[in-house]
Amino acid sequence: MDYLIIIQALWIVIPAYIANGCALIVGGGTPIDFGKNWRDGRRILGDGKTWRGLITGAFLGMTGGFGITVAAIFISDSEFAYLGLNDFGRFPLMIPIIASICFGALLGDILESFFKRRYGKKQGENWIPFDQLDFILGVLFFSFIMSSLLQIIGITNYNWFTESFTLWHILTLLIVTPFFHILANLVHKKTSKN
């Protein structure tokens, strides 16, 4: 596989990785499910999904996304333009696009937690491959919806998602993300024990 595909795919999801990691680090406080149980008697989501994690994680991911948008613009005018790094449609299109990437990542993780509880899995218990792919599937779904909506209502005359993601980009993310997820969990467990 062409190394440019890998670089481009990972570049696009940097805001999602930031949002996902920051939600874990800054989380805590009021659970999104307010401690309620579903009709099966199990928690709806669990204590690991909090309002502070969702909002702060998404905000920090968006901040990182705006930063890499500026970097992509500078890089596109340099000798590294051949990398083809995504600028998320630049300002102002980058705002809803990056928001959909960040919230998509976190909402994908939240949705996976709902189904994880239904299957009797506890918070922190491995549920392979869903734990590793939930947020990327959320990114792909929500950024596609946002891009399509922006095109339908006439904010833009093209679909950012279909212009930015090829099948190879998507396959790269689905293959590489589980490895990043496992590595991040190992680092988190090691640092939280110290």
C-alpha positions in Angstrom: 0.0 0.0 0.0 1.3 3.5 -0.9 2.7 5.2 2.2 1.0 8.4 1.1 -2.4 6.7 1.7 -1.4 5.8 5.2 -0.2 9.4 6.0 -3.3 11.0 4.5 -5.7 8.6 6.3 -4.0 9.1 9.7 -3.8 12.9 9.1 -7.6 13.1 8.7 -8.3 11.3 11.9 -5.8 13.1 14.2 -8.7 15.2 15.6 -10.6 11.9 16.4 -7.5 10.4 18.1 -7.1 13.6 20.2 -10.8 13.7 21.1 -10.9 10.0 22.1 -7.7 10.3 24.2 -8.7 13.5 25.9 -12.1 12.2 26.7 -10.4 9.4 28.7 -7.9 11.7 30.4 -10.2 14.6 31.3 -13.4 12.5 31.9 -15.1 12.0 35.2 -18.1 13.7 36.7 -21.7 13.1 35.7 -22.2 10.0 33.6 -24.1 10.6 30.3 -26.6 8.0 31.4 -27.0 9.7 34.9 -26.4 6.3 36.5 -29.6 4.9 35.1 -30.2 1.2 34.1 -31.7 0.0 30.9 -34.8 -2.3 31.0 -32.4 -5.3 31.2 -31.3 -4.1 34.6 -27.8 -3.2 33.4 -26.4 0.3 33.2 -27.2 2.2 29.9 -23.6 3.2 29.4 -21.6 3.1 32.6 -19.6 5.5 34.6 -16.8 5.7 32.0 -18.9 7.8 29.6 -19.3 11.3 31.1 -20.6 14.7 29.9 -17.2 16.3 30.8 -15.4 13.6 28.7 -17.7 14.1 25.8 -17.6 17.9 25.7 -14.0 18.5 26.7 -12.7 15.7 24.5 -14.6 17.0 21.5 -13.4 20.6 22.2 -9.8 19.5 22.5 -10.0 17.4 19.4 -11.5 20.3 17.5 -8.7 22.6 18.7 -6.1 20.1 17.5 -8.0 19.8 14.2 -8.0 23.5 13.6 -4.2 23.5 14.3 -3.5 20.8 11.8 -5.7 22.6 9.2 -3.4 25.6 9.5 -0.4 23.2 9.2 -1.9 21.5 6.1 -2.3 24.9 4.5 1.3 25.8 5.1 2.5 22.4 4.0 0.5 22.6 0.7 2.6 25.7 -0.2 5.9 24.0 0.6 8.1 21.3 -0.9 6.0 18.7 1.1 2.9 19.5 -0.9 3.2 16.1 -2.5 1.9 14.6 0.8 -1.6 15.8 -0.1 -2.6 16.5 3.5 -6.2 17.3 4.0 -7.1 20.9 5.1 -10.7 19.9 6.0 -12.1 22.4 3.5 -10.5 25.3 5.2 -12.4 28.0 7.0 -15.4 28.0 7.6 -16.1 24.5 6.3 -13.5 23.0 8.6 -15.6 23.9 11.7 -18.6 21.5 11.0 -16.3 18.9 9.4 -13.9 18.7 12.3 -16.8 18.8 14.8 -18.4 15.8 13.0 -15.0 13.9 13.2 -14.6 14.6 16.9 -18.1 14.1 18.0 -18.4 11.1 15.6 -15.5 9.5 17.3 -16.9 9.9 20.8 -20.5 9.1 19.8 -19.2 5.9 18.1 -17.5 5.0 21.4 -20.7 5.8 23.4 -22.9 3.7 21.1 -20.5 0.8 21.4 -20.7 1.1 25.2 -24.5 0.8 25.0 -24.2 -2.5 23.1 -21.3 -3.7 25.3 -23.5 -3.3 28.4 -26.3 -5.2 26.6 -23.9 -8.1 26.0 -23.0 -8.2 29.7 -19.5 -6.8 29.2 -18.2 -4.6 32.0 -16.5 -1.3 31.7 -12.8 -1.8 30.7 -13.5 -5.4 29.7 -12.2 -6.2 26.2 -14.7 -6.6 23.4 -12.7 -7.3 20.3 -12.9 -5.9 17.6 -15.6 -3.5 18.6 -13.5 -1.7 21.2 -10.9 -1.0 18.6 -13.1 0.1 15.7 -16.1 1.9 17.4 -14.7 5.5 17.2 -13.4 5.1 13.6 -16.8 3.9 12.4 -18.3 6.9 14.2 -15.9 9.2 12.5 -16.7 7.7 9.1 -20.5 7.7 9.6 -20.8 11.2 11.1 -18.4 13.0 8.8 -20.2 11.4 5.8 -23.5 12.6 7.2 -22.2 16.1 7.8 -20.5 16.4 4.4 -23.6 15.2 2.7 -25.8 17.6 4.6 -23.5 20.6 3.8 -23.7 19.7 0.2 -27.4 19.2 0.2 -28.2 22.5 1.8 -25.8 24.3 -0.5 -23.0 25.3 1.9 -20.6 23.6 -0.5 -20.9 22.3 -4.0 -18.9 19.1 -3.3 -19.0 16.3 -0.7 -15.9 16.7 1.5 -16.1 13.0 2.6 -16.1 11.5 -0.8 -13.4 13.9 -1.9 -11.2 13.0 1.1 -11.7 9.3 1.7 -11.0 6.6 -0.9 -11.6 3.0 -0.2 -7.9 2.7 0.5 -8.0 5.4 3.2 -10.9 3.7 4.9 -9.3 0.2 4.8 -6.1 1.7 6.1 -7.9 3.2 9.1 -9.8 0.0 9.8 -6.5 -2.0 9.8 -4.2 0.5 11.6 -6.6 1.8 14.3 -6.8 -1.5 16.3 -3.1 -1.5 16.7 -3.1 2.2 17.9 -5.9 1.4 20.3 -4.2 -1.6 21.8 -0.9 0.4 22.2 -2.7 3.3 23.7 -4.5 1.0 26.2 -1.1 -0.5 27.2 0.4 2.9 27.8 -2.6 4.1 29.7 -2.6 1.0 32.0 1.2 1.3 32.6 1.0 5.0 33.4 -2.1 4.7 35.6 -0.3 2.1 37.8 2.6 4.4 38.5 
